[in-house]
């Protein structure tokens, strides 16, 4: 992707311009960690830039440059490469994907498509499948514009993965309502998907004592979702650190559960 015409130089930080597309916001925690590292050991990895007008444009290293700027450094070692606009954008997307970083490249994808790129070409360049690019592009059309802005700024609990799930909701007012729930309850993407399928949100319940046993009340919405009925017998077992309740399903399943319970102790429960 990059040109072979590369060089290494000490560049003045004031001559470095921000990238053409902002894929992710500056993370204060990352900058603070980098400042401590740079103070202790110096800058171990040069940033990557490309010529732009009278100065240079940042390709990789936004956080390192910000850390150096806050430390009062005037110059920084940089690798200068002659990327085109498209090459610079796709290289940054690839690097962030490798770092598993938060980012929102959909606007850049749309610009590339308007310039004649195909979805398959973009996906190949960033090392992803076509559906990944399509899903990111769908956010621009299907997600409420206010939510897109919140995801782009990166200063909330909403991530592109949350946004991707929210974009499947046709009603944009409903998108906003559920986004508020994601923020207040700090829901994971899996919890969000379960919520849209009708699975109740995690609920805190009290463990009570009855005749020397530990008892918990299963909230009605959970019982209805799982199809449990009052007075029904259930099987209960431990999976890792999770307590699993399961209704018997056929004789063969009952024999399997009986064998499991023989190892784990008497775990049958009544009175849902």
Short mmCIF file of the C-alpha atoms (twelve columns), coordinates in Angstrom:
data_MODEL
# 
_entry.id   MODEL 
# 
loop_
_atom_site.group_PDB 
_atom_site.id 
_atom_site.type_symbol 
_atom_site.label_atom_id 
_atom_site.label_alt_id 
_atom_site.label_comp_id 
_atom_site.label_asym_id 
_atom_site.label_seq_id 
_atom_site.Cartn_x 
_atom_site.Cartn_y 
_atom_site.Cartn_z 
_atom_site.pdbx_PDB_model_num 
ATOM 1   C CA . UNK A 1   0.000   0.000   0.000  1 
ATOM 2   C CA . UNK A 2   2.609   2.662   0.994  1 
ATOM 3   C CA . UNK A 3   5.202   4.030   -1.377 1 
ATOM 4   C CA . UNK A 4   8.800   2.902   -1.171 1 
ATOM 5   C CA . UNK A 5   9.840   6.550   -0.777 1 
ATOM 6   C CA . UNK A 6   10.142  6.685   2.991  1 
ATOM 7   C CA . UNK A 7   12.474  8.572   5.275  1 
ATOM 8   C CA . UNK A 8   13.003  9.168   8.979  1 
ATOM 9   C CA . UNK A 9   13.191  12.710  10.318 1 
ATOM 10  C CA . UNK A 10  12.943  14.798  13.492 1 
ATOM 11  C CA . UNK A 11  9.869   16.948  12.908 1 
ATOM 12  C CA . UNK A 12  8.474   19.894  14.826 1 
ATOM 13  C CA . UNK A 13  5.244   18.892  16.540 1 
ATOM 14  C CA . UNK A 14  3.626   22.203  15.557 1 
ATOM 15  C CA . UNK A 15  4.015   21.232  11.870 1 
ATOM 16  C CA . UNK A 16  1.962   18.043  12.280 1 
ATOM 17  C CA . UNK A 17  -1.676  18.252  11.185 1 
ATOM 18  C CA . UNK A 18  -4.456  15.923  12.401 1 
ATOM 19  C CA . UNK A 19  -5.544  13.047  10.121 1 
ATOM 20  C CA . UNK A 20  -8.023  13.641  7.318  1 
ATOM 21  C CA . UNK A 21  -10.580 11.346  9.037  1 
ATOM 22  C CA . UNK A 22  -10.863 11.059  12.810 1 
ATOM 23  C CA . UNK A 23  -11.388 7.340   13.432 1 
ATOM 24  C CA . UNK A 24  -11.411 7.524   17.205 1 
ATOM 25  C CA . UNK A 25  -11.190 10.290  19.808 1 
ATOM 26  C CA . UNK A 26  -8.202  10.961  22.034 1 
ATOM 27  C CA . UNK A 27  -8.373  8.683   25.088 1 
ATOM 28  C CA . UNK A 28  -7.143  10.524  28.168 1 
ATOM 29  C CA . UNK A 29  -6.185  7.273   29.910 1 
ATOM 30  C CA . UNK A 30  -3.999  6.223   26.971 1 
ATOM 31  C CA . UNK A 31  -2.343  9.644   26.810 1 
ATOM 32  C CA . UNK A 32  -1.564  9.579   30.542 1 
ATOM 33  C CA . UNK A 33  -0.007  6.106   30.264 1 
ATOM 34  C CA . UNK A 34  2.072   7.194   27.268 1 
ATOM 35  C CA . UNK A 35  3.264   10.308  29.104 1 
ATOM 36  C CA . UNK A 36  4.550   8.181   31.984 1 
ATOM 37  C CA . UNK A 37  6.229   5.753   29.573 1 
ATOM 38  C CA . UNK A 38  7.847   8.520   27.491 1 
ATOM 39  C CA . UNK A 39  9.090   10.323  30.611 1 
ATOM 40  C CA . UNK A 40  10.641  7.076   31.841 1 
ATOM 41  C CA . UNK A 41  12.043  5.532   28.657 1 
ATOM 42  C CA . UNK A 42  11.633  8.081   25.888 1 
ATOM 43  C CA . UNK A 43  9.582   7.630   22.722 1 
ATOM 44  C CA . UNK A 44  10.320  4.065   21.618 1 
ATOM 45  C CA . UNK A 45  8.339   4.049   18.361 1 
ATOM 46  C CA . UNK A 46  8.324   6.847   15.751 1 
ATOM 47  C CA . UNK A 47  5.022   8.169   14.483 1 
ATOM 48  C CA . UNK A 48  4.099   7.881   10.797 1 
ATOM 49  C CA . UNK A 49  3.228   10.985  8.774  1 
ATOM 50  C CA . UNK A 50  2.822   12.030  5.160  1 
ATOM 51  C CA . UNK A 51  3.663   15.346  3.452  1 
ATOM 52  C CA . UNK A 52  0.786   17.840  3.434  1 
ATOM 53  C CA . UNK A 53  1.210   21.383  2.160  1 
ATOM 54  C CA . UNK A 54  3.939   23.129  4.149  1 
ATOM 55  C CA . UNK A 55  3.846   20.515  6.903  1 
ATOM 56  C CA . UNK A 56  2.907   16.902  7.525  1 
ATOM 57  C CA . UNK A 57  -0.294  15.011  8.247  1 
ATOM 58  C CA . UNK A 58  -0.448  12.339  10.935 1 
ATOM 59  C CA . UNK A 59  -1.119  8.785   9.747  1 
ATOM 60  C CA . UNK A 60  -0.276  6.775   12.903 1 
ATOM 61  C CA . UNK A 61  0.512   8.097   16.358 1 
ATOM 62  C CA . UNK A 62  -2.132  10.621  17.430 1 
ATOM 63  C CA . UNK A 63  -1.894  9.595   21.089 1 
ATOM 64  C CA . UNK A 64  1.918   9.565   21.096 1 
ATOM 65  C CA . UNK A 65  2.018   13.050  19.595 1 
ATOM 66  C CA . UNK A 66  -0.508  14.344  22.125 1 
ATOM 67  C CA . UNK A 67  1.521   12.854  24.981 1 
ATOM 68  C CA . UNK A 68  4.733   14.435  23.674 1 
ATOM 69  C CA . UNK A 69  2.973   17.777  23.210 1 
ATOM 70  C CA . UNK A 70  1.757   17.745  26.825 1 
ATOM 71  C CA . UNK A 71  5.252   16.892  28.016 1 
ATOM 72  C CA . UNK A 72  6.488   20.055  26.323 1 
ATOM 73  C CA . UNK A 73  8.497   18.321  23.595 1 
ATOM 74  C CA . UNK A 74  9.100   20.452  20.477 1 
ATOM 75  C CA . UNK A 75  10.258  17.716  18.073 1 
ATOM 76  C CA . UNK A 76  9.409   14.073  17.553 1 
ATOM 77  C CA . UNK A 77  10.948  11.266  15.439 1 
ATOM 78  C CA . UNK A 78  8.725   10.373  12.501 1 
ATOM 79  C CA . UNK A 79  8.656   8.072   9.495  1 
ATOM 80  C CA . UNK A 80  7.634   10.100  6.439  1 
ATOM 81  C CA . UNK A 81  5.726   8.123   3.819  1 
ATOM 82  C CA . UNK A 82  4.041   9.323   0.625  1 
ATOM 83  C CA . UNK A 83  0.567   7.873   1.184  1 
ATOM 84  C CA . UNK A 84  -2.364  8.959   -0.955 1 
ATOM 85  C CA . UNK A 85  -5.548  9.995   0.866  1 
ATOM 86  C CA . UNK A 86  -7.051  6.541   0.367  1 
ATOM 87  C CA . UNK A 87  -3.882  4.710   1.384  1 
ATOM 88  C CA . UNK A 88  -3.538  6.792   4.535  1 
ATOM 89  C CA . UNK A 89  -7.128  6.127   5.577  1 
ATOM 90  C CA . UNK A 90  -7.023  2.378   4.902  1 
ATOM 91  C CA . UNK A 91  -3.651  2.010   6.617  1 
ATOM 92  C CA . UNK A 92  -5.057  3.695   9.727  1 
ATOM 93  C CA . UNK A 93  -8.142  1.470   9.703  1 
ATOM 94  C CA . UNK A 94  -5.961  -1.640  9.408  1 
ATOM 95  C CA . UNK A 95  -3.694  -0.547  12.255 1 
ATOM 96  C CA . UNK A 96  -6.613  0.196   14.573 1 
ATOM 97  C CA . UNK A 97  -8.248  -3.137  13.780 1 
ATOM 98  C CA . UNK A 98  -5.001  -4.919  14.661 1 
ATOM 99  C CA . UNK A 99  -4.903  -3.032  17.959 1 
ATOM 100 C CA . UNK A 100 -8.588  -3.897  18.529 1 
ATOM 101 C CA . UNK A 101 -9.201  -0.196  19.097 1 
ATOM 102 C CA . UNK A 102 -12.481 1.654   19.170 1 
ATOM 103 C CA . UNK A 103 -13.094 3.419   15.892 1 
ATOM 104 C CA . UNK A 104 -15.849 4.478   13.497 1 
ATOM 105 C CA . UNK A 105 -14.620 4.384   9.868  1 
ATOM 106 C CA . UNK A 106 -18.027 4.460   8.133  1 
ATOM 107 C CA . UNK A 107 -17.754 8.034   6.831  1 
ATOM 108 C CA . UNK A 108 -14.391 7.220   5.275  1 
ATOM 109 C CA . UNK A 109 -15.778 4.077   3.649  1 
ATOM 110 C CA . UNK A 110 -18.535 6.117   2.047  1 
ATOM 111 C CA . UNK A 111 -16.023 8.604   0.626  1 
ATOM 112 C CA . UNK A 112 -13.985 5.756   -0.863 1 
ATOM 113 C CA . UNK A 113 -17.105 4.290   -2.486 1 
ATOM 114 C CA . UNK A 114 -17.952 7.693   -3.970 1 
ATOM 115 C CA . UNK A 115 -14.421 7.670   -5.441 1 
ATOM 116 C CA . UNK A 116 -15.082 4.355   -7.186 1 
ATOM 117 C CA . UNK A 117 -13.920 1.767   -4.635 1 
ATOM 118 C CA . UNK A 118 -16.014 -1.383  -4.230 1 
ATOM 119 C CA . UNK A 119 -17.014 -2.851  -0.901 1 
ATOM 120 C CA . UNK A 120 -14.936 -5.933  -1.674 1 
ATOM 121 C CA . UNK A 121 -11.833 -3.815  -2.379 1 
ATOM 122 C CA . UNK A 122 -12.230 -1.908  0.892  1 
ATOM 123 C CA . UNK A 123 -12.786 -5.123  2.865  1 
ATOM 124 C CA . UNK A 124 -9.684  -6.709  1.324  1 
ATOM 125 C CA . UNK A 125 -7.530  -3.686  2.194  1 
ATOM 126 C CA . UNK A 126 -8.578  -3.610  5.869  1 
ATOM 127 C CA . UNK A 127 -8.535  -7.398  6.268  1 
ATOM 128 C CA . UNK A 128 -12.267 -7.779  6.923  1 
ATOM 129 C CA . UNK A 129 -15.199 -9.463  5.170  1 
ATOM 130 C CA . UNK A 130 -17.643 -7.598  2.931  1 
ATOM 131 C CA . UNK A 131 -20.405 -7.832  5.536  1 
ATOM 132 C CA . UNK A 132 -18.250 -5.940  8.066  1 
ATOM 133 C CA . UNK A 133 -17.972 -2.967  5.705  1 
ATOM 134 C CA . UNK A 134 -21.677 -3.157  4.816  1 
ATOM 135 C CA . UNK A 135 -22.679 -3.171  8.485  1 
ATOM 136 C CA . UNK A 136 -20.536 -0.106  9.193  1 
ATOM 137 C CA . UNK A 137 -22.025 1.706   6.204  1 
ATOM 138 C CA . UNK A 138 -25.540 0.807   7.329  1 
ATOM 139 C CA . UNK A 139 -24.956 2.807   10.497 1 
ATOM 140 C CA . UNK A 140 -24.931 6.011   8.454  1 
ATOM 141 C CA . UNK A 141 -28.384 5.342   6.981  1 
ATOM 142 C CA . UNK A 142 -30.200 3.468   9.732  1 
ATOM 143 C CA . UNK A 143 -28.889 4.957   12.980 1 
ATOM 144 C CA . UNK A 144 -30.232 8.178   14.503 1 
ATOM 145 C CA . UNK A 145 -27.832 11.035  13.692 1 
ATOM 146 C CA . UNK A 146 -27.496 12.025  17.373 1 
ATOM 147 C CA . UNK A 147 -26.446 8.492   18.264 1 
ATOM 148 C CA . UNK A 148 -23.946 8.467   15.380 1 
ATOM 149 C CA . UNK A 149 -22.389 11.615  16.821 1 
ATOM 150 C CA . UNK A 150 -22.150 10.067  20.302 1 
ATOM 151 C CA . UNK A 151 -20.475 6.955   18.899 1 
ATOM 152 C CA . UNK A 152 -18.078 9.039   16.794 1 
ATOM 153 C CA . UNK A 153 -17.011 11.172  19.755 1 
ATOM 154 C CA . UNK A 154 -16.365 8.046   21.819 1 
ATOM 155 C CA . UNK A 155 -17.151 9.767   25.137 1 
ATOM 156 C CA . UNK A 156 -19.988 7.424   26.111 1 
ATOM 157 C CA . UNK A 157 -20.550 3.737   26.803 1 
ATOM 158 C CA . UNK A 158 -21.897 3.314   23.251 1 
ATOM 159 C CA . UNK A 159 -19.508 1.513   20.898 1 
ATOM 160 C CA . UNK A 160 -19.764 0.833   17.149 1 
ATOM 161 C CA . UNK A 161 -20.906 -2.691  18.027 1 
ATOM 162 C CA . UNK A 162 -23.750 -1.279  20.156 1 
ATOM 163 C CA . UNK A 163 -24.589 1.087   17.301 1 
ATOM 164 C CA . UNK A 164 -24.672 -1.774  14.814 1 
ATOM 165 C CA . UNK A 165 -27.315 -3.577  16.889 1 
ATOM 166 C CA . UNK A 166 -29.299 -0.364  17.493 1 
ATOM 167 C CA . UNK A 167 -29.369 0.358   13.747 1 
ATOM 168 C CA . UNK A 168 -31.519 -2.750  13.276 1 
ATOM 169 C CA . UNK A 169 -34.365 -1.025  15.159 1 
ATOM 170 C CA . UNK A 170 -36.579 0.762   12.578 1 
ATOM 171 C CA . UNK A 171 -37.930 3.366   15.043 1 
ATOM 172 C CA . UNK A 172 -35.210 5.944   15.710 1 
ATOM 173 C CA . UNK A 173 -36.983 7.228   18.827 1 
ATOM 174 C CA . UNK A 174 -36.826 3.689   20.184 1 
ATOM 175 C CA . UNK A 175 -33.109 3.615   19.289 1 
ATOM 176 C CA . UNK A 176 -32.565 6.689   21.473 1 
ATOM 177 C CA . UNK A 177 -34.542 5.225   24.382 1 
ATOM 178 C CA . UNK A 178 -32.600 1.973   24.361 1 
ATOM 179 C CA . UNK A 179 -29.297 3.860   23.972 1 
ATOM 180 C CA . UNK A 180 -30.142 5.665   27.218 1 
ATOM 181 C CA . UNK A 181 -30.724 2.293   28.863 1 
ATOM 182 C CA . UNK A 182 -27.359 1.058   27.567 1 
ATOM 183 C CA . UNK A 183 -25.681 4.084   29.172 1 
ATOM 184 C CA . UNK A 184 -27.416 3.894   32.538 1 
ATOM 185 C CA . UNK A 185 -27.190 0.101   32.903 1 
ATOM 186 C CA . UNK A 186 -23.780 -0.212  31.192 1 
ATOM 187 C CA . UNK A 187 -25.148 -2.991  29.008 1 
ATOM 188 C CA . UNK A 188 -22.816 -5.184  26.994 1 
ATOM 189 C CA . UNK A 189 -23.542 -5.883  23.332 1 
ATOM 190 C CA . UNK A 190 -24.737 -9.390  24.229 1 
ATOM 191 C CA . UNK A 191 -27.096 -7.989  26.879 1 
ATOM 192 C CA . UNK A 192 -28.429 -5.533  24.286 1 
ATOM 193 C CA . UNK A 193 -29.075 -8.331  21.788 1 
ATOM 194 C CA . UNK A 194 -30.853 -10.359 24.467 1 
ATOM 195 C CA . UNK A 195 -32.952 -7.330  25.394 1 
ATOM 196 C CA . UNK A 196 -34.136 -6.946  21.794 1 
ATOM 197 C CA . UNK A 197 -35.052 -10.641 21.772 1 
ATOM 198 C CA . UNK A 198 -37.277 -10.090 24.822 1 
ATOM 199 C CA . UNK A 199 -34.894 -11.439 27.468 1 
ATOM 200 C CA . UNK A 200 -35.258 -9.423  30.720 1 
ATOM 201 C CA . UNK A 201 -32.342 -7.325  31.915 1 
ATOM 202 C CA . UNK A 202 -30.160 -8.638  34.765 1 
ATOM 203 C CA . UNK A 203 -31.933 -8.022  38.068 1 
ATOM 204 C CA . UNK A 204 -30.572 -8.028  41.605 1 
ATOM 205 C CA . UNK A 205 -32.493 -10.431 43.882 1 
ATOM 206 C CA . UNK A 206 -32.134 -11.233 47.573 1 
ATOM 207 C CA . UNK A 207 -31.042 -14.663 48.833 1 
ATOM 208 C CA . UNK A 208 -33.331 -15.712 51.698 1 
ATOM 209 C CA . UNK A 209 -33.204 -18.508 54.268 1 
ATOM 210 C CA . UNK A 210 -36.030 -21.000 54.667 1 
ATOM 211 C CA . UNK A 211 -35.787 -24.109 56.865 1 
ATOM 212 C CA . UNK A 212 -32.004 -23.982 56.630 1 
ATOM 213 C CA . UNK A 213 -32.008 -23.719 52.814 1 
ATOM 214 C CA . UNK A 214 -31.040 -20.819 50.552 1 
ATOM 215 C CA . UNK A 215 -34.047 -19.573 48.556 1 
ATOM 216 C CA . UNK A 216 -34.435 -16.991 45.814 1 
ATOM 217 C CA . UNK A 217 -37.593 -15.628 44.202 1 
ATOM 218 C CA . UNK A 218 -37.542 -15.797 40.409 1 
ATOM 219 C CA . UNK A 219 -39.111 -12.568 39.081 1 
ATOM 220 C CA . UNK A 220 -42.281 -13.105 37.039 1 
ATOM 221 C CA . UNK A 221 -40.805 -11.692 33.808 1 
ATOM 222 C CA . UNK A 222 -37.958 -14.241 33.943 1 
ATOM 223 C CA . UNK A 223 -40.343 -17.109 34.662 1 
ATOM 224 C CA . UNK A 224 -42.592 -16.100 31.745 1 
ATOM 225 C CA . UNK A 225 -39.657 -15.713 29.351 1 
ATOM 226 C CA . UNK A 226 -38.314 -19.154 30.235 1 
ATOM 227 C CA . UNK A 227 -41.748 -20.784 30.234 1 
ATOM 228 C CA . UNK A 228 -41.591 -21.826 33.893 1 
ATOM 229 C CA . UNK A 229 -44.892 -22.517 35.686 1 
ATOM 230 C CA . UNK A 230 -45.800 -22.420 39.358 1 
ATOM 231 C CA . UNK A 231 -45.167 -25.775 41.066 1 
ATOM 232 C CA . UNK A 232 -43.043 -27.055 38.189 1 
ATOM 233 C CA . UNK A 233 -39.889 -29.089 38.920 1 
ATOM 234 C CA . UNK A 234 -36.644 -27.695 37.547 1 
ATOM 235 C CA . UNK A 235 -33.079 -28.890 37.362 1 
ATOM 236 C CA . UNK A 236 -30.388 -26.625 38.727 1 
ATOM 237 C CA . UNK A 237 -26.663 -26.997 38.185 1 
ATOM 238 C CA . UNK A 238 -23.459 -24.995 38.257 1 
ATOM 239 C CA . UNK A 239 -21.605 -24.003 35.069 1 
ATOM 240 C CA . UNK A 240 -18.430 -22.146 35.973 1 
ATOM 241 C CA . UNK A 241 -19.625 -19.311 38.221 1 
ATOM 242 C CA . UNK A 242 -23.180 -19.404 36.835 1 
ATOM 243 C CA . UNK A 243 -26.221 -21.052 38.354 1 
ATOM 244 C CA . UNK A 244 -28.313 -22.631 35.571 1 
ATOM 245 C CA . UNK A 245 -32.001 -23.540 35.808 1 
ATOM 246 C CA . UNK A 246 -33.452 -25.900 33.252 1 
ATOM 247 C CA . UNK A 247 -36.855 -27.497 32.740 1 
ATOM 248 C CA . UNK A 248 -36.923 -31.286 32.081 1 
ATOM 249 C CA . UNK A 249 -37.368 -32.167 28.400 1 
ATOM 250 C CA . UNK A 250 -38.114 -35.823 27.741 1 
ATOM 251 C CA . UNK A 251 -37.016 -38.991 29.508 1 
ATOM 252 C CA . UNK A 252 -33.543 -39.085 27.989 1 
ATOM 253 C CA . UNK A 253 -32.878 -35.529 29.115 1 
ATOM 254 C CA . UNK A 254 -34.178 -36.340 32.595 1 
ATOM 255 C CA . UNK A 255 -31.758 -39.272 32.842 1 
ATOM 256 C CA . UNK A 256 -28.869 -37.027 31.763 1 
ATOM 257 C CA . UNK A 257 -29.801 -34.394 34.308 1 
ATOM 258 C CA . UNK A 258 -30.254 -37.003 37.015 1 
ATOM 259 C CA . UNK A 259 -26.724 -38.268 36.330 1 
ATOM 260 C CA . UNK A 260 -25.374 -34.716 36.482 1 
ATOM 261 C CA . UNK A 261 -27.216 -34.024 39.732 1 
ATOM 262 C CA . UNK A 262 -25.904 -37.243 41.244 1 
ATOM 263 C CA . UNK A 263 -22.438 -35.718 40.932 1 
ATOM 264 C CA . UNK A 264 -23.372 -32.171 41.974 1 
ATOM 265 C CA . UNK A 265 -25.764 -33.029 44.823 1 
ATOM 266 C CA . UNK A 266 -29.559 -32.674 45.205 1 
ATOM 267 C CA . UNK A 267 -30.309 -29.601 43.108 1 
ATOM 268 C CA . UNK A 268 -33.974 -30.041 42.137 1 
ATOM 269 C CA . UNK A 269 -36.034 -26.910 42.788 1 
ATOM 270 C CA . UNK A 270 -39.766 -26.417 43.185 1 
ATOM 271 C CA . UNK A 271 -42.115 -23.508 43.605 1 
ATOM 272 C CA . UNK A 272 -41.279 -21.149 40.759 1 
# 
